Amino acid sequence: MAPEQILLDRPRLPSTPPPLDWSTLADAFEAACLLRCTPPPAVAGTRRPVPEHRPPSVEFNRAEAAHRMRQLLGRLDVPIAHEVTVGGLRRRFEVHRLSVPLEHRPAYARTLEAGWRQGRRELLGGPVPGASTVRRAWRPRLAAAAWRAALLAGGRHVRRHILGIRITDRELAAILVRGAALLDVPALLRPGTGCYLVCVADGPDRERILHSTALDPAHLRERS
């Protein structure tokens, strides 16, 4: 009995949280990708942004990206405050700052972390032998979610012969390349100065990416 008693008295390791359902995963993964496309907001009194993996606030310079983030967090039951600052003299610009209330930050952090890890594993892990029909259907949707986030919040690099996205996150760049393959589009990854350029050819490849990432009008109106 003694060995058994010792075994039972050992402290239990924290259990792994259950995986997110597919719909929640798609929303949390896209929100995490949006977050990785932007640097954390600067803090007064510091020369550089505070390095924080999941900051409680994020800034977008495009209204479409901010509204999409609000929509995703709304579906994830995370309340958000949205502030708009207008700046510039001859060339006016807007900065959209989204902030999560203090009491909701732990849930926000857990959900986006789980969404990122699970979505990353699905896209970079390769095909799973005997994968279910549901899983095979949702993996391209996750790929489209990553590309939609990059198109909204990443640095557009459009030329006559390519559609490119500039991002600083190496893992997200790899996900975009893998995601393009799941959408039957070849993509190239080109390292640049302080960033990565992920690009697809103009023509059918570009149109397939844009078609895959488009949202229907009803989806756009939801919780706007």
MARFI-309916 format. One line per field, with one value per atom (N, C-alpha, C): atom name; residue number from 1; x, y, z. Coordinates in steps of 0.02 Angstrom, whole numbers. Layout:
N
at [CA|...] .
i [NUM|...] .
X [X|...] .
Y [Y|...] .
Z [Z|...] .
This chain:
224
at [N|CA|C|N|CA|C|N|CA|C|N|CA|C|N|CA|C|N|CA|C|N|CA|C|N|CA|C|N|CA|C|N|CA|C|N|CA|C|N|CA|C|N|CA|C|N|CA|C|N|CA|C|N|CA|C|N|CA|C|N|CA|C|N|CA|C|N|CA|C|N|CA|C|N|CA|C|N|CA|C|N|CA|C|N|CA|C|N|CA|C|N|CA|C|N|CA|C|N|CA|C|N|CA|C|N|CA|C|N|CA|C|N|CA|C|N|CA|C|N|CA|C|N|CA|C|N|CA|C|N|CA|C|N|CA|C|N|CA|C|N|CA|C|N|CA|C|N|CA|C|N|CA|C|N|CA|C|N|CA|C|N|CA|C|N|CA|C|N|CA|C|N|CA|C|N|CA|C|N|CA|C|N|CA|C|N|CA|C|N|CA|C|N|CA|C|N|CA|C|N|CA|C|N|CA|C|N|CA|C|N|CA|C|N|CA|C|N|CA|C|N|CA|C|N|CA|C|N|CA|C|N|CA|C|N|CA|C|N|CA|C|N|CA|C|N|CA|C|N|CA|C|N|CA|C|N|CA|C|N|CA|C|N|CA|C|N|CA|C|N|CA|C|N|CA|C|N|CA|C|N|CA|C|N|CA|C|N|CA|C|N|CA|C|N|CA|C|N|CA|C|N|CA|C|N|CA|C|N|CA|C|N|CA|C|N|CA|C|N|CA|C|N|CA|C|N|CA|C|N|CA|C|N|CA|C|N|CA|C|N|CA|C|N|CA|C|N|CA|C|N|CA|C|N|CA|C|N|CA|C|N|CA|C|N|CA|C|N|CA|C|N|CA|C|N|CA|C|N|CA|C|N|CA|C|N|CA|C|N|CA|C|N|CA|C|N|CA|C|N|CA|C|N|CA|C|N|CA|C|N|CA|C|N|CA|C|N|CA|C|N|CA|C|N|CA|C|N|CA|C|N|CA|C|N|CA|C|N|CA|C|N|CA|C|N|CA|C|N|CA|C|N|CA|C|N|CA|C|N|CA|C|N|CA|C|N|CA|C|N|CA|C|N|CA|C|N|CA|C|N|CA|C|N|CA|C|N|CA|C|N|CA|C|N|CA|C|N|CA|C|N|CA|C|N|CA|C|N|CA|C|N|CA|C|N|CA|C|N|CA|C|N|CA|C|N|CA|C|N|CA|C|N|CA|C|N|CA|C|N|CA|C|N|CA|C|N|CA|C|N|CA|C|N|CA|C|N|CA|C|N|CA|C|N|CA|C|N|CA|C|N|CA|C|N|CA|C|N|CA|C|N|CA|C|N|CA|C|N|CA|C|N|CA|C|N|CA|C|N|CA|C|N|CA|C|N|CA|C|N|CA|C|N|CA|C|N|CA|C|N|CA|C|N|CA|C|N|CA|C|N|CA|C|N|CA|C|N|CA|C|N|CA|C|N|CA|C|N|CA|C|N|CA|C|N|CA|C|N|CA|C|N|CA|C|N|CA|C|N|CA|C|N|CA|C|N|CA|C|N|CA|C|N|CA|C|N|CA|C|N|CA|C|N|CA|C|N|CA|C|N|CA|C|N|CA|C|N|CA|C|N|CA|C|N|CA|C|N|CA|C|N|CA|C|N|CA|C|N|CA|C|N|CA|C|N|CA|C|N|CA|C|N|CA|C|N|CA|C|N|CA|C|N|CA|C|N|CA|C|N|CA|C|N|CA|C|N|CA|C|N|CA|C|N|CA|C|N|CA|C|N|CA|C] .
i [1|1|1|2|2|2|3|3|3|4|4|4|5|5|5|6|6|6|7|7|7|8|8|8|9|9|9|10|10|10|11|11|11|12|12|12|13|13|13|14|14|14|15|15|15|16|16|16|17|17|17|18|18|18|19|19|19|20|20|20|21|21|21|22|22|22|23|23|23|24|24|24|25|25|25|26|26|26|27|27|27|28|28|28|29|29|29|30|30|30|31|31|31|32|32|32|33|33|33|34|34|34|35|35|35|36|36|36|37|37|37|38|38|38|39|39|39|40|40|40|41|41|41|42|42|42|43|43|43|44|44|44|45|45|45|46|46|46|47|47|47|48|48|48|49|49|49|50|50|50|51|51|51|52|52|52|53|53|53|54|54|54|55|55|55|56|56|56|57|57|57|58|58|58|59|59|59|60|60|60|61|61|61|62|62|62|63|63|63|64|64|64|65|65|65|66|66|66|67|67|67|68|68|68|69|69|69|70|70|70|71|71|71|72|72|72|73|73|73|74|74|74|75|75|75|76|76|76|77|77|77|78|78|78|79|79|79|80|80|80|81|81|81|82|82|82|83|83|83|84|84|84|85|85|85|86|86|86|87|87|87|88|88|88|89|89|89|90|90|90|91|91|91|92|92|92|93|93|93|94|94|94|95|95|95|96|96|96|97|97|97|98|98|98|99|99|99|100|100|100|101|101|101|102|102|102|103|103|103|104|104|104|105|105|105|106|106|106|107|107|107|108|108|108|109|109|109|110|110|110|111|111|111|112|112|112|113|113|113|114|114|114|115|115|115|116|116|116|117|117|117|118|118|118|119|119|119|120|120|120|121|121|121|122|122|122|123|123|123|124|124|124|125|125|125|126|126|126|127|127|127|128|128|128|129|129|129|130|130|130|131|131|131|132|132|132|133|133|133|134|134|134|135|135|135|136|136|136|137|137|137|138|138|138|139|139|139|140|140|140|141|141|141|142|142|142|143|143|143|144|144|144|145|145|145|146|146|146|147|147|147|148|148|148|149|149|149|150|150|150|151|151|151|152|152|152|153|153|153|154|154|154|155|155|155|156|156|156|157|157|157|158|158|158|159|159|159|160|160|160|161|161|161|162|162|162|163|163|163|164|164|164|165|165|165|166|166|166|167|167|167|168|168|168|169|169|169|170|170|170|171|171|171|172|172|172|173|173|173|174|174|174|175|175|175|176|176|176|177|177|177|178|178|178|179|179|179|180|180|180|181|181|181|182|182|182|183|183|183|184|184|184|185|185|185|186|186|186|187|187|187|188|188|188|189|189|189|190|190|190|191|191|191|192|192|192|193|193|193|194|194|194|195|195|195|196|196|196|197|197|197|198|198|198|199|199|199|200|200|200|201|201|201|202|202|202|203|203|203|204|204|204|205|205|205|206|206|206|207|207|207|208|208|208|209|209|209|210|210|210|211|211|211|212|212|212|213|213|213|214|214|214|215|215|215|216|216|216|217|217|217|218|218|218|219|219|219|220|220|220|221|221|221|222|222|222|223|223|223|224|224|224] .
X [41|0|42|103|144|160|186|201|140|82|22|3|12|-5|41|106|153|133|113|94|33|-15|-76|-63|-12|2|43|66|105|60|88|47|31|-30|-52|-31|-8|9|-55|-53|-113|-135|-199|-226|-223|-215|-215|-286|-295|-363|-390|-455|-484|-477|-472|-466|-529|-520|-577|-617|-682|-722|-702|-719|-693|-713|-775|-799|-762|-756|-720|-646|-618|-548|-536|-579|-570|-570|-616|-619|-557|-539|-482|-417|-410|-349|-343|-397|-394|-378|-408|-392|-319|-292|-221|-176|-196|-158|-160|-219|-223|-176|-173|-130|-57|-38|32|53|5|21|39|28|38|85|126|166|122|142|104|106|53|52|109|135|189|161|204|185|221|184|214|275|329|389|438|421|466|483|541|563|537|522|498|435|395|336|357|314|327|320|371|366|320|259|209|175|170|145|72|31|-40|-59|-42|-56|-131|-152|-223|-252|-209|-233|-191|-222|-188|-211|-166|-182|-179|-229|-231|-235|-203|-209|-259|-297|-351|-415|-468|-532|-557|-546|-571|-541|-477|-444|-472|-482|-509|-580|-621|-690|-692|-648|-646|-625|-575|-554|-611|-648|-706|-757|-769|-819|-797|-734|-709|-711|-688|-689|-760|-806|-876|-903|-886|-910|-876|-817|-782|-801|-852|-877|-823|-781|-731|-752|-771|-790|-728|-739|-684|-703|-656|-665|-628|-660|-633|-625|-563|-549|-517|-536|-509|-474|-411|-371|-354|-365|-351|-289|-241|-180|-159|-102|-76|-100|-63|-81|-105|-58|-78|-107|-79|-104|-134|-199|-234|-233|-231|-233|-271|-294|-331|-293|-293|-267|-324|-338|-393|-362|-377|-350|-405|-394|-441|-412|-451|-428|-476|-449|-489|-493|-553|-558|-517|-494|-448|-476|-539|-567|-575|-572|-580|-514|-460|-395|-371|-379|-357|-393|-459|-496|-476|-466|-443|-376|-329|-263|-266|-305|-309|-339|-392|-427|-382|-349|-307|-246|-218|-161|-181|-239|-263|-278|-309|-324|-261|-211|-148|-114|-107|-71|-107|-173|-211|-213|-224|-226|-158|-105|-37|-23|-43|-31|-69|-131|-171|-140|-113|-88|-17|25|95|109|61|73|70|46|41|-22|-37|-98|-96|-153|-159|-191|-157|-188|-255|-305|-371|-408|-389|-423|-496|-538|-610|-628|-688|-711|-716|-738|-744|-675|-626|-558|-531|-542|-518|-553|-615|-651|-629|-611|-595|-523|-477|-408|-402|-434|-432|-465|-515|-546|-498|-458|-407|-354|-336|-289|-317|-381|-412|-415|-426|-427|-360|-305|-239|-225|-244|-233|-278|-339|-384|-354|-327|-296|-236|-195|-136|-154|-206|-227|-256|-289|-318|-267|-221|-177|-104|-84|-13|4|66|88|78|32|19|79|95|149|121|90|55|96|111|144|103|122|84|81|134|138|129|121|113|65|40|7|50|77|121|99|122|108|175|188|247|227|262|249|316|318|379|380|324|319|337|391|414|365|335|288|226|202|144|161|222|243|241|265|263|192|148|78|45|62|33|56|118|143|107|102|68|-6|-35|-106|-122|-78|-88|-90|-46|-46|-112|-140|-205|-261|-250|-299|-282|-235|-213|-181|-142|-106|-33|14|85|104|141|163|239|270|341|354|407|428|496|499|560|580|638|661|679|660|676|711|720|753|703|711|667|598|586|519|524|467|461|408|420|372|344|279|244|204|215|182|155|102|72|68|66|66|-1|1|-60|-97|-161|-201|-242|-247|-289|-269|-204|-182|-206|-196|-219|-295|-331|-404|-428|-393|-414|-404|-348|-337|-390|-404|-454|-524|-539|-605|-611|-557|-559|-566|-539|-539|-599|-638|-695|-749|-782|-838|-902|-954|-1019|-1048|-1093|-1121|-1153|-1187|-1219|-1166|-1110|-1055|-1024|-1019|-990|-1034|-1100|-1147|-1152|-1134|-1142|-1102|-1135|-1103|-1059|-1075|-1034|-1048] .
Y [-61|0|63|59|120|150|110|141|173|143|170|236|239|300|357|343|394|421|375|396|442|425|465|534|539|603|650|629|673|729|790|845|831|846|835|893|876|928|960|1024|1056|1022|1010|975|1021|989|1027|1049|1113|1136|1101|1089|1054|1096|1065|1104|1144|1200|1241|1207|1218|1193|1231|1205|1232|1304|1321|1389|1439|1421|1464|1468|1412|1412|1460|1458|1502|1576|1595|1664|1683|1639|1653|1654|1610|1607|1669|1691|1751|1812|1817|1873|1872|1813|1808|1828|1811|1830|1906|1936|2009|2042|2014|2041|2035|1980|1970|2012|2041|2086|2156|2171|2239|2238|2291|2296|2319|2303|2329|2404|2437|2510|2536|2594|2625|2649|2647|2670|2735|2783|2848|2840|2875|2871|2818|2778|2727|2744|2725|2739|2687|2627|2574|2543|2510|2476|2423|2414|2362|2293|2249|2183|2138|2131|2091|2048|1982|1936|1948|1960|1973|2038|2094|2157|2167|2200|2212|2265|2297|2345|2338|2357|2351|2409|2432|2489|2467|2489|2477|2545|2548|2609|2601|2547|2536|2521|2557|2546|2475|2446|2379|2328|2334|2287|2294|2356|2367|2340|2351|2327|2251|2220|2147|2119|2150|2128|2135|2190|2198|2144|2127|2076|2008|1991|1926|1922|1974|1972|1973|2006|2003|1933|1895|1826|1782|1803|1766|1791|1835|1862|1902|1937|1981|2053|2092|2163|2203|2255|2295|2368|2411|2484|2507|2547|2568|2644|2667|2739|2755|2811|2833|2900|2903|2964|2985|3049|3077|3120|3110|3149|3171|3203|3226|3296|3328|3395|3393|3390|3387|3319|3267|3199|3173|3172|3150|3073|3048|2976|2962|2901|2879|2821|2821|2765|2738|2674|2641|2599|2618|2584|2543|2478|2433|2410|2415|2397|2349|2299|2250|2271|2274|2292|2244|2270|2234|2166|2163|2100|2047|2066|2018|1998|2027|2013|1942|1909|1840|1793|1801|1759|1774|1839|1860|1828|1831|1803|1728|1693|1620|1600|1635|1616|1627|1684|1697|1653|1638|1592|1523|1499|1433|1433|1487|1490|1490|1527|1529|1461|1431|1367|1312|1309|1256|1268|1331|1345|1335|1356|1346|1272|1232|1160|1129|1151|1124|1139|1200|1221|1199|1198|1180|1107|1071|1002|953|976|931|890|854|813|758|744|692|631|574|514|498|485|469|528|590|649|649|673|674|723|715|761|832|838|905|938|900|928|949|908|925|987|998|1057|1120|1114|1174|1197|1155|1177|1232|1225|1282|1346|1338|1397|1432|1394|1424|1459|1429|1461|1527|1527|1588|1641|1619|1666|1701|1663|1692|1742|1725|1771|1833|1824|1882|1931|1905|1948|1985|1949|1981|2034|2021|2070|2132|2123|2180|2221|2186|2221|2220|2178|2176|2233|2236|2287|2264|2294|2275|2293|2248|2258|2236|2282|2266|2291|2246|2264|2234|2252|2230|2153|2120|2048|2007|2039|2002|2037|1998|2023|2001|2048|2030|2061|2029|2052|2056|2114|2122|2112|2066|2054|2042|2053|2044|1978|1943|1881|1821|1786|1731|1673|1658|1602|1617|1678|1696|1693|1712|1707|1634|1589|1517|1492|1516|1496|1520|1581|1606|1565|1545|1504|1436|1405|1341|1349|1404|1416|1425|1459|1468|1400|1355|1288|1252|1260|1229|1259|1321|1354|1344|1298|1281|1339|1378|1435|1430|1431|1433|1502|1505|1568|1567|1625|1632|1672|1653|1689|1720|1787|1823|1863|1848|1889|1959|2007|2077|2108|2173|2208|2218|2178|2182|2155|2119|2092|2033|2002|1948|1969|1952|1966|1900|1891|1832|1855|1823|1848|1791|1806|1760|1797|1759|1789|1822|1875|1907|1859|1873|1830|1781|1718|1669|1657|1657|1645|1702|1763|1820|1818|1803|1802|1746|1690|1635|1655|1689|1712|1762|1811|1862|1832|1784|1751|1710|1676|1634|1676|1737|1778|1825|1829|1875|1851|1898|1883|1904|1863|1882|1940|1979|2039|2024|1967|1950|1941|1910|1899|1965|2011|2076|2116|2109|2147|2118|2055|2022|2055|2078|2108|2167|2203|2260|2319] .
Z [0|0|0|28|34|-34|-83|-148|-180|-173|-203|-169|-102|-66|-88|-96|-118|-187|-232|-299|-297|-255|-251|-220|-179|-146|-190|-247|-289|-317|-321|-349|-422|-440|-509|-553|-613|-661|-687|-704|-731|-796|-801|-860|-921|-979|-1042|-1057|-1072|-1087|-1148|-1151|-1209|-1272|-1329|-1391|-1405|-1439|-1458|-1513|-1513|-1569|-1631|-1690|-1752|-1764|-1750|-1761|-1716|-1652|-1605|-1624|-1645|-1666|-1724|-1774|-1832|-1811|-1766|-1744|-1702|-1654|-1611|-1650|-1698|-1739|-1783|-1813|-1855|-1812|-1752|-1708|-1688|-1674|-1657|-1715|-1776|-1835|-1845|-1834|-1838|-1788|-1728|-1676|-1696|-1727|-1746|-1806|-1840|-1896|-1872|-1809|-1784|-1724|-1716|-1656|-1598|-1536|-1479|-1476|-1452|-1448|-1404|-1423|-1383|-1316|-1266|-1199|-1184|-1155|-1140|-1095|-1111|-1071|-1093|-1143|-1170|-1242|-1263|-1331|-1380|-1355|-1398|-1368|-1409|-1382|-1331|-1282|-1232|-1264|-1259|-1290|-1251|-1274|-1239|-1292|-1278|-1329|-1346|-1295|-1307|-1271|-1299|-1265|-1257|-1201|-1190|-1236|-1276|-1325|-1388|-1444|-1509|-1552|-1595|-1639|-1712|-1750|-1822|-1857|-1916|-1955|-2012|-2010|-2058|-2021|-2039|-2006|-2016|-2075|-2090|-2042|-2028|-1982|-1912|-1889|-1822|-1816|-1866|-1864|-1866|-1904|-1906|-1838|-1806|-1739|-1690|-1692|-1648|-1660|-1722|-1738|-1711|-1720|-1696|-1620|-1586|-1513|-1486|-1522|-1502|-1503|-1555|-1559|-1506|-1483|-1430|-1360|-1357|-1293|-1256|-1292|-1262|-1277|-1227|-1239|-1258|-1295|-1321|-1322|-1307|-1313|-1376|-1417|-1481|-1481|-1486|-1489|-1557|-1585|-1650|-1640|-1661|-1658|-1729|-1744|-1810|-1804|-1850|-1848|-1918|-1921|-1985|-2002|-2046|-2069|-2141|-2187|-2257|-2275|-2245|-2258|-2192|-2189|-2129|-2124|-2063|-2052|-1987|-1981|-1922|-1889|-1823|-1784|-1742|-1750|-1713|-1657|-1596|-1537|-1505|-1498|-1466|-1400|-1347|-1280|-1247|-1212|-1176|-1103|-1073|-1002|-958|-902|-858|-838|-819|-793|-846|-910|-964|-996|-973|-1005|-998|-939|-934|-984|-990|-1038|-1110|-1123|-1190|-1207|-1160|-1172|-1182|-1141|-1147|-1214|-1234|-1296|-1356|-1360|-1418|-1419|-1360|-1358|-1381|-1358|-1379|-1454|-1479|-1550|-1592|-1571|-1609|-1610|-1552|-1548|-1587|-1578|-1612|-1687|-1708|-1779|-1811|-1778|-1804|-1813|-1764|-1768|-1826|-1837|-1892|-1960|-1968|-2034|-2047|-1996|-2007|-1993|-1964|-1946|-2004|-2061|-2119|-2117|-2170|-2173|-2121|-2091|-2040|-2071|-2070|-2099|-2067|-2108|-2082|-2053|-2072|-2046|-2065|-2021|-2033|-2088|-2115|-2166|-2139|-2077|-2046|-2041|-2020|-2014|-2082|-2133|-2199|-2226|-2206|-2229|-2192|-2128|-2089|-2098|-2117|-2126|-2179|-2237|-2284|-2257|-2213|-2184|-2136|-2101|-2059|-2101|-2157|-2203|-2229|-2247|-2271|-2216|-2153|-2097|-2089|-2094|-2088|-2143|-2204|-2260|-2254|-2230|-2222|-2171|-2116|-2066|-2095|-2133|-2162|-2214|-2253|-2303|-2270|-2212|-2177|-2138|-2104|-2056|-2075|-2123|-2143|-2190|-2208|-2255|-2327|-2362|-2432|-2476|-2520|-2569|-2636|-2671|-2733|-2792|-2837|-2900|-2957|-3018|-3075|-3079|-3058|-3067|-3003|-2945|-2883|-2835|-2788|-2728|-2669|-2632|-2577|-2511|-2457|-2389|-2352|-2323|-2281|-2207|-2174|-2103|-2068|-2003|-1965|-1927|-1923|-1884|-1929|-1912|-1955|-1956|-1897|-1895|-1937|-1934|-1974|-2048|-2067|-2137|-2160|-2118|-2136|-2142|-2098|-2101|-2165|-2187|-2249|-2310|-2310|-2366|-2366|-2307|-2302|-2316|-2292|-2303|-2376|-2413|-2484|-2520|-2499|-2529|-2517|-2457|-2443|-2485|-2507|-2551|-2625|-2638|-2707|-2742|-2704|-2732|-2711|-2758|-2739|-2714|-2659|-2631|-2620|-2625|-2614|-2551|-2515|-2455|-2469|-2466|-2479|-2418|-2389|-2332|-2354|-2313|-2327|-2268|-2270|-2215|-2158|-2105|-2047|-2057|-2112|-2124|-2172|-2183|-2232|-2283|-2345|-2398|-2423|-2414|-2440|-2500|-2557|-2617|-2660|-2696|-2745|-2811|-2865|-2931|-2945|-2986|-3009|-3055|-3065|-3108|-3068|-3090|-3055|-2982|-2968|-2899|-2852|-2874|-2834|-2825|-2878|-2874|-2827|-2826|-2782|-2709|-2694|-2625|-2604|-2647|-2630|-2624|-2667|-2663|-2598|-2579|-2519|-2455|-2456|-2395|-2391|-2445|-2445|-2397|-2364|-2319|-2353|-2344|-2373|-2334|-2364|-2331|-2264|-2257|-2193|-2139|-2158|-2110|-2089|-2136|-2121|-2073|-2080|-2038|-1967|-1960|-1895|-1841|-1790|-1731|-1750|-1803|-1821|-1775] .
